[in-house]
Every structure is written in C-alpha cells, then in structure tokens.
C-alpha cells in the first residue's frame, strides 16, 4: 500500500493533489520546487518539508514520487532523478498528453493523471475527478489503482492512446469553451452588459448534456437553418474578423 509520498512541483496540480492526498490520510514527506519559497509554502500546507535541491530528496521508505510539473519539464526531471543514487521508489507523472516513455530511465514508473482543470481559489470535488492510471508492471498498476480509489470514486486504467484522446477532448470542452466565454464577455462588455446574464444559460447547457448525447441537445439558428439571423450576427461581428470567422466555422459544422 502507498502511504508516504513526495511531490516534485508546487503548481496548481501539485497543490490540489497534495492537499487531497493528505486529507485522505496519506503522508506527504517532501515538496520539491526550483523556487524554495514555493516549496516551503506548499509544504507548510501539507505538513511536509520543502526543498529545492535534488540531493535532498529522501527515498528511504518512500512509496511514491509524483512528478507534477509542466509537460515540457518532465524529461528534465526524469533525467535528474535517474542521476540520483539507485532506489526502488515508484515514480509517476500527472500529465494526460505526455508519454510514459519519458520516464524510461527510471526502474519503476507510471502515470497518475487527474482529468480536471485546476485553478487557484477553487477547491475541486476530487470524488468526481476521473483518475487515469498506468504502470509498467501489474503490481505497481494495482498500487496506483488503490491510491486513486482513496481520493476519487472514478478511477480506471487507461492506455497512452486513451489518455491522449481524453486530453484532446478535454481541450475542446474546457480550454476552447472557456475562450468562447471570454469572447462572449467582450461582446457584452461593448454594450456595457454584465456576463452574469449568460450564467443561467451556461448552467442549463451543462446540465442538459448530463445523461443526454450532446448532438441531441443542440439548438440555435445554425441547426434551424435560420439564415437571416446568421447574416445579422455576421454583420455584427464585422469589426472582429477573427470572431466572425469562428462564428462561420461553428455554424458550418453544426449545419453539416
């Protein structure tokens, strides 16, 4: 059973994950960050030790080391870890789009990917966050499944191809949709209208797809073939050609 964990990283994923792990009774031993102040800040929150030197990582009795850093930094972290004295600790990264092979220089390796967008100031409901796990051997995979089940009700083994597809789909429903919210906010701001007016519609749209196929819930002028409304909208977007183009692309996709 995994009980003692150290974490490389002090950003959003590292912060929310370490707090959840500690809240579920696991011991967070060390937080590593290049910025010692960041390491100390998170370490204080989870009763751990903050460090910024690789040589200070303690592997004796450590069950799991979680790499929770930006994707492009994972290979560098793996290189530093592989240069340390030999150890038998299971090491995982938390990225949905990065391959397990980036940890190939490490003897025991895996993936522990929480499928969620984490933001400062918001406490996520970890019970509902899917945790995707994979490891290079069955015993470690079982350990990661058990760990996932301690912090979430939705845990499953996923292949690299599965995770990449999940991450790609997540970009569409989260990052792209949030950018559309930003555009909508700017459209309303031009008329000094508050974005709050759209919140009931946003909430209803999200609620309708729970238990229904999104294609069945589609509404609007594109679906109806309301060309007059579409042309009016395109005229309104004349001063924002990039938004106008985006409107045209979505309209064509819905009508297809």
N, C-alpha and C positions, 0 to 999 in steps of 0.2 A: 504493500500500500504506500502511496505517495503521501508524505506528511510534511517534509521540510523542503522548502522551495526558495530559490534565489532568482532574481529577475534582472536581466540586462535591459536597461531602458527606464526612462522616467516620464514618458509622454502620456498621451491620453489612454492608449490601450494598456500600458503598464500600470497606470494609476488605477483605472477602474478594475482591472483584473486582479491586481494585488490586493485591493481592498475587499473584493468579493471573496477571494481565496481565504484571507484572514478571517472574514466574517463567518465563513463556513468551517472554521476550526483548524485551518492549516497554518503552519508556522512559516512566516516569511523571514528568512535569515538575513539576506543581503540584497540591497538595491545598488546596481552599478549604473553610473552615468558619467559621461566625459565631464559634465559640469557637476562638480562636487556639491554645489549648493542645491541643485535639482535632486541629486541622490539623497541628500540629507532631508530635504523637505518631504519626499515620498516615504523615505524610511521612517521618519518620525510618525507619519500617519498610520503605519502598519507595524510599528514596534520592531523595526529591523535596523541593520547597520548600513549606513550609506558609504559607498566607496567610489573612487574614480581611477583606481589602478588595477589592471588585470591580475597582477601578482597577489592582490589582497583577497581574491576570490577563494573561499573555503569550500573544498569539495568533499572533505571527510564527513560522512553521514548525510550528505546532501542527496535527496531523492530525485530532484528535478531542477533543471535550469531552463528558464523561459527567456527566449530572445524576443523582446517586444520593441523593435526599433523600426525605422523606415525601411522599406523593402530593399532599397539600394545599399543599405548599410549591413545587411545580413551576411554577405560573403566576407566582409572585413572582420565582423565579429567572430565568425566561424574560424577565420584564419588565426585570430588572437587566441581563441580557446584551444585550438589544436596545437598551438605552440607551448601551452602550459604543461606542467608535469602530468603524466598519464593518470587518468581517472576513469571510473566506470559510471559516471552520472549520466542519466538520460537527459538529452538536450533537445529542445523543440523550438521552433519559431511560430509566430502567430499570424503569418501572412496567408491570405487566401490566394494570391496570384503568384507567389514565389515558389519555386520547386524545392522538393525535399533534397534534391541532389546538391543544393548549396551547402548542405551540412555533411557532405560525403567524407570529409576529413575527420569526422567525429565518430567514435565507435558505436554509440547508441544515440539514435536520432529519430525525430518525429515531427508531427505537426499538431498544434493545438490552436485552431482557428475559430475565434468567436465571430459569428456572422452578424455584426452590428456596427453602426456608426456611433462613435463615442465623442461626446462634446463636453467641454468644461461647464460645470454648474448644473449638469443634468445627471441624475442618478438612474441608470438603466435598470430595467427589471430583468435580472440575469436568469430568472426561472424560465423566461420565454425566449432567451437568446440561443439560437442553434450553435452548438459547439461541434466542429468538424475535426476529427482526429485521424491520424495515420501514423504508423511507425514501421521501422524496418524489420521488426520481429514481433511475433504474436504476443509474447509476454508483455512487451512494452506497450503494444497497442491495447491490451487489456487494462494495463495500469492507467493509460490515458482515458479510456472509456470510463473507468471507475471514477477518476478525478473529475471528468466532465459531468458525470451524474451527481456529484456532490454539490455542484454550483448551478446546474441547469436541468430542466426537465426535457430538454431536446438535445440529445447527443447522438451522433452517428459516425460511423466510419465512412470516409469519402476518399476517393482516388484523387490524384492530381488533376485529372481531366474534369472530375466533378467539381472540385474547388474552383478551378478556373472559370467554369461556366457559371457557378454561383456568384463569383466575384464580378464577372461581367454583367450578369443580370442585376446585381446589386447596384452597380454604377448607374444603370438606367432608372431604377426605381428610387434611388436615393440622391446621388450627386446631380444627375441631369434634372430630376424633378425639382430639387431644391433650387437649381439655377432658373428653372421656369418660374418658381415662386418669386425669385429676385426680379425677373423681368416684369411679372405682374405687379409687383410692388412699385416699380418705377413707372409703369403705365398709370397706375392710380395716383402716384405722387405728382405727376404732371397736372392732375386736376385737383390736387390737394385732398385726395380721398384716402382714408386710412386702410391699410392692408387688412385690418381686423374684419372688414366687411366680407372678406373672402373665406374667413375661417370656418363658418358653418358648411360652406360648400366643400372645402378641403376635407373636413372631417367626415362628411357624408360620402364623398368619393372613396375615401379609405375604408369606411365601414362597409360599403356595398360590395367590395371585392372579397370580403371575408365570407367564404362559402359559395362564391359565385365566380364563374370564369370572367376575367376582365373584358373579353370581347362581348359578352352579353350585357355588360353594364355601360357600354359606350353610348354617349349621347352627343348632341350638338349639331351645328349646321353642316359639317362635313358628312356626317352619317346621313342626314336628311337630304343631302344634295341641294341645300339652300344657297344657291349661287349668289343671290342678291346680298345676303348677309355676309358671305365670304368676301365679296368685292368691296363692301363697305369697310370691313376690317382691314383689308389690304390697303385701301386708301388711307385709313387712319394711321397705318404703320409706314407711310411714305418717307417720313423723316428718320426712320430707323430701319435701314435696308437689311441689316442682319436679322432683326426680329421678323421683318416681312418675309425674308427667305425661309426662316424657321417655320413660320405660320404656314407657308405654302407647302413645305416638305411634310409637315404633320397632316395637313389637310389631304394631300395626295395619298399618304399612307393609310389614312382612315377610310378614304373612299375606294381604295384598291380592292 
